[in-house]
Amino acid sequence: MASQKAKVPTQVIAPGRPLTEKNDVVAAFLAFLERDMRTHPERMGGLSKRSIARAVRLTKGVKVAEQESVPNRVSF
């Protein structure tokens, strides 16, 4: 598997508690996925019926409003 070389801005706010910008992390991860899919298309495949059923079960009752957006700066 390819190693990720993207740099993600991180600030340590307490011992063992890094703070990162979510958008940067997501963008880096998506760029990694894109490179891997272009380099190794044979690795791609569909989701199993079991995986789809699990996703449906885990998201049951979750309400999403289309007008909501994720703020630019998010921390956990």
C-alpha positions as CSV (number, residue, x, y, z in Angstrom):
1,M,0.0,0.0,0.0
2,A,1.2,3.5,-0.8
3,S,2.3,5.7,2.1
4,Q,0.8,9.2,2.6
5,K,3.2,12.1,2.2
6,A,0.7,15.0,2.7
7,K,1.5,17.4,5.5
8,V,-1.4,18.2,7.8
9,P,-1.1,21.4,9.9
10,T,-1.2,20.3,13.6
11,Q,-0.9,22.2,16.8
12,V,-0.4,20.4,20.1
13,I,-2.8,22.0,22.6
14,A,-2.0,19.6,25.5
15,P,0.2,16.5,25.9
16,G,-1.3,13.9,23.6
17,R,-3.9,16.3,22.3
18,P,-3.1,17.6,18.8
19,L,-5.5,20.0,17.0
20,T,-5.8,19.8,13.3
21,E,-8.0,21.5,10.7
22,K,-10.6,19.0,9.5
23,N,-10.7,20.4,6.0
24,D,-6.9,19.8,5.6
25,V,-7.2,16.3,6.9
26,V,-10.1,15.4,4.7
27,A,-8.4,17.0,1.6
28,A,-5.2,15.1,2.3
29,F,-7.1,11.8,2.8
30,L,-9.1,12.3,-0.4
31,A,-5.9,13.1,-2.4
32,F,-4.3,9.9,-1.0
33,L,-7.4,7.9,-2.1
34,E,-7.4,9.5,-5.6
35,R,-3.7,8.6,-6.1
36,D,-4.2,5.1,-4.9
37,M,-7.3,4.5,-7.1
38,R,-5.5,5.8,-10.2
39,T,-2.4,3.8,-9.4
40,H,-4.2,0.6,-8.4
41,P,-7.7,0.5,-9.9
42,E,-7.7,-3.3,-9.4
43,R,-8.1,-2.6,-5.7
44,M,-11.5,-1.0,-6.1
45,G,-14.6,-2.9,-5.6
46,G,-18.2,-2.5,-4.6
47,L,-19.6,-2.7,-1.1
48,S,-21.0,-5.9,0.2
49,K,-24.6,-6.3,1.1
50,R,-23.5,-6.7,4.7
51,S,-21.6,-3.4,4.7
52,I,-24.5,-1.6,3.2
53,A,-26.9,-3.0,5.7
54,R,-24.5,-2.0,8.5
55,A,-24.3,1.6,7.2
56,V,-28.1,1.8,7.0
57,R,-28.4,0.5,10.6
58,L,-25.7,2.9,11.9
59,T,-27.3,5.9,10.3
60,K,-30.9,5.1,11.0
61,G,-32.7,8.1,12.5
62,V,-29.9,10.5,11.7
63,K,-31.4,13.8,10.5
64,V,-29.5,15.9,8.0
65,A,-30.5,19.4,6.8
66,E,-29.2,20.2,3.4
67,Q,-28.7,23.8,4.3
68,E,-26.3,22.9,7.2
69,S,-22.6,23.2,6.5
70,V,-19.4,22.2,8.4
71,P,-17.6,25.3,9.7
72,N,-14.1,25.9,8.3
73,R,-12.4,25.4,11.7
74,V,-13.5,22.2,13.5
75,S,-11.9,20.7,16.6
76,F,-12.6,17.6,18.6
